[in-house]
């Protein structure tokens, strides 16, 4: 979403799907690291995942004056990893400036293609209070769907045979976008502004069919 917002009318996308978007990385950072349980459960696991990925590419990152690889590999939280590695690789003066630059909330108004944003109110990383409702609903190109439950990229249904239901919904949205733009010749963007999504807020149950909405 950030890339599309930065490019505005020059965006090459016919449509966007945004799933559990953090929108404001500073706010999500404060949410996770301001809570001892979330810091230990989520932040530490995310850091471990990034470290595993980094280890796969050690020959590429082994030697650099920008960071201390030994310290990075000992990171206990995502904030530590971002401070020691991410912001230095991308040459940001501070972690805060790195998070601000990577956030999309400040360019939401400039997105020009049909966009579906799916979030959950009970997301432990991006809770309801962090979702920028005003900015999202002010853009006629953005369709915002917020469920009461779903966690962070969860949205499970069927206790006996759990499955994520949201993939059906986003696939349906993507299919409609594809049909419309194929019909209008997707090789050009001249008519894009005539096919805006109606801006709205959808509150739906996890098992609800979007066709009924």
SULHUSUL-V740035 format. One record per residue. RES is the residue in one small letter. PHI is phi as a letter, one per 30 degrees, with the letter a starting at -180 (999 if undefined). PSI is psi as a letter, one per 30 degrees, with the letter a starting at -180 (none if undefined). Layout:
# SULHUSUL-V740035
((RES | PHI | PSI) (RES | PHI | PSI))
This chain:
# SULHUSUL-V740035
((x | 999 | e) (x | d | e) (x | d | e) (x | d | e) (x | d | e) (x | d | e) (x | d | f) (x | h | b) (x | d | f) (x | d | g) (x | d | k) (x | d | f) (x | d | k) (x | d | f) (x | a | l) (x | b | k) (x | b | k) (x | b | j) (x | c | j) (x | h | h) (x | d | k) (x | d | f) (x | i | e) (x | b | j) (x | d | f) (x | d | e) (x | d | e) (x | d | e) (x | d | e) (x | d | e) (x | d | e) (x | d | e) (x | d | f) (x | d | f) (x | c | j) (x | e | e) (x | d | e) (x | d | e) (x | d | e) (x | d | e) (x | d | e) (x | d | e) (x | d | e) (x | d | e) (x | d | e) (x | d | e) (x | d | e) (x | d | e) (x | d | e) (x | d | e) (x | d | e) (x | d | e) (x | d | e) (x | d | e) (x | d | f) (x | d | f) (x | b | g) (x | e | e) (x | e | e) (x | d | e) (x | c | g) (x | d | e) (x | c | j) (x | a | k) (x | d | f) (x | d | f) (x | a | l) (x | c | j) (x | d | e) (x | d | e) (x | d | e) (x | d | e) (x | d | f) (x | c | g) (x | e | k) (x | c | f) (x | b | l) (x | d | e) (x | d | e) (x | d | e) (x | d | e) (x | d | e) (x | d | e) (x | d | f) (x | b | d) (x | e | e) (x | d | f) (x | d | e) (x | d | e) (x | c | g) (x | i | h) (x | c | k) (x | d | f) (x | b | l) (x | d | e) (x | d | e) (x | d | e) (x | d | e) (x | d | e) (x | d | e) (x | d | e) (x | d | f) (x | d | l) (x | c | f) (x | d | f) (x | d | f) (x | b | g) (x | e | e) (x | d | f) (x | c | g) (x | d | k) (x | c | g) (x | c | l) (x | e | k) (x | b | k) (x | c | k) (x | c | k) (x | c | k) (x | b | l) (x | b | k) (x | d | e) (x | c | g) (x | d | k) (x | d | f) (x | c | e) (x | b | i) (x | d | l) (x | e | e) (x | d | f) (x | c | f) (x | d | k) (x | d | i) (x | e | e) (x | d | e) (x | d | e) (x | d | e) (x | d | f) (x | d | f) (x | c | j) (x | d | f) (x | d | f) (x | c | k) (x | c | j) (x | c | k) (x | b | k) (x | b | k) (x | c | l) (x | d | e) (x | b | l) (x | l | f) (x | i | a) (x | c | j) (x | h | h) (x | c | d) (x | h | h) (x | d | l) (x | b | l) (x | i | j) (x | d | e) (x | d | e) (x | b | i) (x | e | k) (x | b | l) (x | d | j) (x | d | f) (x | d | f) (x | d | e) (x | d | e) (x | d | e) (x | d | e) (x | d | e) (x | d | e) (x | d | e) (x | d | e) (x | d | e) (x | d | e) (x | e | e) (x | d | e) (x | d | e) (x | d | e) (x | d | f) (x | d | e) (x | d | f) (x | c | g) (x | i | i) (x | d | f) (x | d | f) (x | b | l) (x | c | g) (x | d | f) (x | c | g) (x | e | e) (x | d | f) (x | d | f) (x | b | h) (x | d | k) (x | d | k) (x | d | k) (x | d | k) (x | a | l) (x | c | k) (x | c | k) (x | c | j) (x | b | l) (x | d | l) (x | e | e) (x | c | g) (x | d | k) (x | d | k) (x | d | f) (x | d | f) (x | d | f) (x | c | none))
